[in-house]
């Protein structure tokens, strides 16, 4: 699994957006967690809109930690909300 980008959300909320993908053409598992202790994480589409269908497809998103199960070449965008709000 390759982390393609880490950036602040486009809406200037201070949330962190992480985009990653499976690069080898096989199923893969990954765990994504920010070191500053994000309070929650949601899957989004490429425009950073909440994507509830992606949550079921990629794994569990609980308590700021994303445990992912990716299909071959699957792209996932996650939005982490921290305690900065």
ChimeraX commands (.cxc) that place a marker at each C-alpha (Angstrom):
marker #1 position 0.00,0.00,0.00 radius 0.5
marker #1 position 1.41,3.39,-1.03 radius 0.5
marker #1 position 0.55,6.69,0.66 radius 0.5
marker #1 position 0.10,9.04,-2.29 radius 0.5
marker #1 position -0.55,12.26,-0.36 radius 0.5
marker #1 position -1.10,13.78,3.06 radius 0.5
marker #1 position -2.61,17.26,3.09 radius 0.5
marker #1 position -4.99,19.60,4.86 radius 0.5
marker #1 position -8.64,19.41,3.80 radius 0.5
marker #1 position -9.74,21.80,1.05 radius 0.5
marker #1 position -12.43,23.38,3.29 radius 0.5
marker #1 position -9.76,24.84,5.64 radius 0.5
marker #1 position -11.20,23.00,8.64 radius 0.5
marker #1 position -7.79,21.79,9.76 radius 0.5
marker #1 position -8.72,18.16,9.06 radius 0.5
marker #1 position -6.02,15.98,7.50 radius 0.5
marker #1 position -6.68,14.07,4.27 radius 0.5
marker #1 position -4.66,10.94,3.46 radius 0.5
marker #1 position -4.88,9.33,0.02 radius 0.5
marker #1 position -3.43,5.85,-0.53 radius 0.5
marker #1 position -3.68,2.99,-2.96 radius 0.5
marker #1 position -2.82,-0.68,-3.42 radius 0.5
marker #1 position 0.02,-0.78,-5.97 radius 0.5
marker #1 position 0.85,-4.44,-6.65 radius 0.5
marker #1 position -2.41,-5.76,-8.04 radius 0.5
marker #1 position -3.27,-7.93,-5.03 radius 0.5
marker #1 position -5.45,-7.68,-1.96 radius 0.5
marker #1 position -3.74,-5.87,0.90 radius 0.5
marker #1 position -4.29,-4.76,4.50 radius 0.5
marker #1 position -3.06,-1.56,6.11 radius 0.5
marker #1 position -3.53,0.46,9.29 radius 0.5
marker #1 position -3.49,4.26,9.12 radius 0.5
marker #1 position -3.28,6.37,12.27 radius 0.5
marker #1 position -2.08,9.94,12.71 radius 0.5
marker #1 position 0.52,10.52,15.41 radius 0.5
marker #1 position -1.35,13.55,16.84 radius 0.5
marker #1 position -4.28,11.34,17.86 radius 0.5
marker #1 position -7.14,12.12,15.51 radius 0.5
marker #1 position -10.53,11.70,17.16 radius 0.5
marker #1 position -12.30,10.30,14.09 radius 0.5
marker #1 position -11.78,9.23,10.50 radius 0.5
marker #1 position -14.16,8.91,7.55 radius 0.5
marker #1 position -13.72,7.66,4.01 radius 0.5
marker #1 position -14.29,10.31,1.34 radius 0.5
marker #1 position -14.44,10.50,-2.42 radius 0.5
marker #1 position -11.75,12.34,-4.42 radius 0.5
marker #1 position -13.52,15.67,-3.78 radius 0.5
marker #1 position -13.37,15.02,0.00 radius 0.5
marker #1 position -17.12,14.42,0.35 radius 0.5
marker #1 position -18.11,11.70,2.84 radius 0.5
marker #1 position -18.33,8.37,1.02 radius 0.5
marker #1 position -20.34,5.88,3.09 radius 0.5
marker #1 position -20.07,3.16,0.43 radius 0.5
marker #1 position -16.25,3.24,0.71 radius 0.5
marker #1 position -16.36,2.50,4.43 radius 0.5
marker #1 position -17.92,-0.91,3.87 radius 0.5
marker #1 position -15.56,-1.65,1.01 radius 0.5
marker #1 position -12.24,-0.79,2.64 radius 0.5
marker #1 position -12.52,-1.84,6.27 radius 0.5
marker #1 position -13.24,-0.43,9.72 radius 0.5
marker #1 position -12.88,3.23,10.64 radius 0.5
marker #1 position -12.98,3.52,14.44 radius 0.5
marker #1 position -11.60,5.98,17.01 radius 0.5
marker #1 position -9.21,7.75,14.65 radius 0.5
marker #1 position -7.66,4.52,13.35 radius 0.5
marker #1 position -8.40,3.10,9.90 radius 0.5
marker #1 position -7.92,-0.65,9.47 radius 0.5
marker #1 position -8.16,-1.12,5.72 radius 0.5
marker #1 position -8.64,-4.07,3.40 radius 0.5
marker #1 position -7.93,-2.96,-0.14 radius 0.5
marker #1 position -8.76,-4.64,-3.42 radius 0.5
marker #1 position -6.15,-4.72,-6.20 radius 0.5
marker #1 position -5.32,-1.14,-7.29 radius 0.5
marker #1 position -8.01,0.34,-5.02 radius 0.5
marker #1 position -7.66,4.05,-4.20 radius 0.5
marker #1 position -8.82,5.22,-0.74 radius 0.5
marker #1 position -9.14,8.77,0.59 radius 0.5
marker #1 position -9.46,9.21,4.35 radius 0.5
marker #1 position -10.31,12.37,6.29 radius 0.5
marker #1 position -9.01,12.55,9.87 radius 0.5
marker #1 position -10.61,14.97,12.32 radius 0.5
marker #1 position -8.45,15.86,15.30 radius 0.5
marker #1 position -8.87,17.42,18.71 radius 0.5
marker #1 position -8.03,20.83,17.14 radius 0.5
marker #1 position -11.72,21.59,16.58 radius 0.5
marker link #1:1,2 radius 0.2
marker link #1:2,3 radius 0.2
marker link #1:3,4 radius 0.2
marker link #1:4,5 radius 0.2
marker link #1:5,6 radius 0.2
marker link #1:6,7 radius 0.2
marker link #1:7,8 radius 0.2
marker link #1:8,9 radius 0.2
marker link #1:9,10 radius 0.2
marker link #1:10,11 radius 0.2
marker link #1:11,12 radius 0.2
marker link #1:12,13 radius 0.2
marker link #1:13,14 radius 0.2
marker link #1:14,15 radius 0.2
marker link #1:15,16 radius 0.2
marker link #1:16,17 radius 0.2
marker link #1:17,18 radius 0.2
marker link #1:18,19 radius 0.2
marker link #1:19,20 radius 0.2
marker link #1:20,21 radius 0.2
marker link #1:21,22 radius 0.2
marker link #1:22,23 radius 0.2
marker link #1:23,24 radius 0.2
marker link #1:24,25 radius 0.2
marker link #1:25,26 radius 0.2
marker link #1:26,27 radius 0.2
marker link #1:27,28 radius 0.2
marker link #1:28,29 radius 0.2
marker link #1:29,30 radius 0.2
marker link #1:30,31 radius 0.2
marker link #1:31,32 radius 0.2
marker link #1:32,33 radius 0.2
marker link #1:33,34 radius 0.2
marker link #1:34,35 radius 0.2
marker link #1:35,36 radius 0.2
marker link #1:36,37 radius 0.2
marker link #1:37,38 radius 0.2
marker link #1:38,39 radius 0.2
marker link #1:39,40 radius 0.2
marker link #1:40,41 radius 0.2
marker link #1:41,42 radius 0.2
marker link #1:42,43 radius 0.2
marker link #1:43,44 radius 0.2
marker link #1:44,45 radius 0.2
marker link #1:45,46 radius 0.2
marker link #1:46,47 radius 0.2
marker link #1:47,48 radius 0.2
marker link #1:48,49 radius 0.2
marker link #1:49,50 radius 0.2
marker link #1:50,51 radius 0.2
marker link #1:51,52 radius 0.2
marker link #1:52,53 radius 0.2
marker link #1:53,54 radius 0.2
marker link #1:54,55 radius 0.2
marker link #1:55,56 radius 0.2
marker link #1:56,57 radius 0.2
marker link #1:57,58 radius 0.2
marker link #1:58,59 radius 0.2
marker link #1:59,60 radius 0.2
marker link #1:60,61 radius 0.2
marker link #1:61,62 radius 0.2
marker link #1:62,63 radius 0.2
marker link #1:63,64 radius 0.2
marker link #1:64,65 radius 0.2
marker link #1:65,66 radius 0.2
marker link #1:66,67 radius 0.2
marker link #1:67,68 radius 0.2
marker link #1:68,69 radius 0.2
marker link #1:69,70 radius 0.2
marker link #1:70,71 radius 0.2
marker link #1:71,72 radius 0.2
marker link #1:72,73 radius 0.2
marker link #1:73,74 radius 0.2
marker link #1:74,75 radius 0.2
marker link #1:75,76 radius 0.2
marker link #1:76,77 radius 0.2
marker link #1:77,78 radius 0.2
marker link #1:78,79 radius 0.2
marker link #1:79,80 radius 0.2
marker link #1:80,81 radius 0.2
marker link #1:81,82 radius 0.2
marker link #1:82,83 radius 0.2
marker link #1:83,84 radius 0.2
marker link #1:84,85 radius 0.2
view
